[in-house]
Amino acid sequence: MKKIGILFGMENTFPQAFIDRVNSKGEKDIMAEPVSIDKVVQADPTEYAVIIDRISQDVPFYKAYLKNAALCGTAVINNPFWWSADEKFFNNCLAEKIGVPVPKTVLLPSHERPTDTHDVSFRNLKSPLAWEEIFEYVGFPAYMKPHSGGGWKSVYKVYDQQDLWNKHGETQQLVMMLQEEIQFDDYFRCYCIGQKDVLIMPYEPRNPFHERYTPEMNTKGEAGEKLLKTIHEYTLRLNKALGYDFNTVEFAVRDGIPIAIDFCNPAPDADIHSVGQKNFDWVVEAAANMAIERAKNHKEGMNNLTWGTFIKSATMEIPVTAMMQEKGEEKAPAPKKGTPTKATKSPKKKETQE
């Protein structure tokens, strides 16, 4: 019997629905249940062929447990090693390399020095930075947000230089990004499961959480079909590069170009009360199918993790950009660097560019 476990925290709807759907399929010698953890001994395997991880980003003990499980052969979804290394600024850098448009973004040093460091710890960092060049590149208004994290925490809209100084002073030791504001005609949130199943959902990030999935897309007709095809292709390209089996990608569409805003969500919201019944049913079904497939393909004692093309390019000693051309993919044009940001108006509600 191959067991599929799901590791979760406060969420109430997705985990049990996932377990019930896997078990309802009646696959021979495959069953699903909540993960049960007792003592964790180094190099001891778990009883699970597959574990769906929904909580380790908040519980370091679980992250260490999952790495040990993966070492011993469990297919952990998502890869706990890559998840530990990944962050949003790197995501933007990688997206540029593989031809997916992203907002112009600059990394900022933390306002306060990290604990146990001194001013001499930063002798390699110029002071002041080339702020005028940064402002010219990104433009105002802009968004300032942590380079790693999520949940819309510590996201600021900044309107000018002084506003940036004031708000940066509130961020303490957080390493922040300053990012171009994208005024969008359409916005989408996309589930990507198993790097092959994609659900594109029209989304309005300026609405309250429970109303964000209700609007329809504004782009219609042939242009709309072309847009959806491009978003589908970009979603797969990003997740193959990053190596995520369960993730969401958000796109803001400006002048017909989908710009990836947020695509580092290895435990994305899948609650029925926020995503709605139709989207919930889709993600439960896709996740169940993916987990069953991974259980069937599980090889005892082997490395059963998924690794992205970025990591594979290192082991194969080829350029990152070459990996995206696997299976006939072609690099799509990206906006030119330094393209001036046109004058924009403020969104309806504040702090909305996650």
C-alpha positions, 0 to 999 in steps of 0.5 A: 500500500502506498500512502499519500499524506497531506500536511496542513495547519489552520485550513479546513476545507481543502485537506479533507476534500483532497483526502476524500477525492483520492480515496474515492477514486479506488486506486488499487493499493493507494490511499490518502490520509493526514500526515501523522508525525511522532519522533523524527530520527535522522535518515529514518524513512516515513510511511508516505510515498507522497506528502502534500505540504501545505504548512511548512513555510510557517513551521520550521520543524515540519520543513526539517521533517520534510527534508529528511523524508525527501532524502529517504525517498518520499515525493514531497510536494513542493520540493522542500529544498527548493522552496527553502532557497526560493524568493520573489526577487530571484523569481523575477530575475529568472522570469526575465531570463526565460522570457516572461515579462515582469515589472521593473524591480530593484532589490533594496538593503534592509533599513536596519542592520541584521542582528549581530552585524556591524557597519563594517559588515557592509563595507562592500555596499556603496553608500549612498546607492544610485537612488536617482537611477533607481527612481528613474528605472522604476518610476513613481508610484511604485510598490515596495514589498519584502523580497521573500514572504507573502500573504500581502504582509508589509506591502507598501505603495510609495508615491515619491522619494520622501514617501519611500524613505518614510515607509522604508523606515518602518520595515526594520530588518526586512529586505525589500524590493521596489517594483514598478506599479502595473496599471492593468486592464485584466488580472488573472490568478492561475493554478498550476498543478503537476506542471501540466494542469493550468486553471486561469481565473479572472481575479480582482485583487482590489476587491475583498478576499471573498469577492476576488474571483467573481469578475469576468475578464475584460479582454474579449474575442480573438484578443482574449483567446490569444491572451489566455493562450499566452498566460497558459504558456507563461504559467507552465514555463515559470513552474517548469523553471522553478520546479513547483508542482503546486503553485499559483501565478498572478498576471497583470495585463497591460496593453495586452501583455501579461506581466507576471506579478507573483509566482512564488506561492508553493502553498497557495490559497485553496479554501472553498470560501475564498476561491469559490466552489468551481475553482475549489472542485478543479484544484481538488481534482487536479491535486488528487490526480497529480498525487496519485500519479506521483504515488504510482511513479514512486520508486522506493529509496530513490530521489522522487522530488521534482527539480526545475529546469533552473537546477537541471541547467546547472547539472547539465552545464547549459545556459538557463535560457536553453532549458526553456526550449525543451519540447519545442518551447520558444522564447517570447519577447519581453519588454525592453529594459528601461522602457519609461513607465507611463503616467498612471492613476492610483488603483481603487484601493491601496496596497494591491500589487502582491 
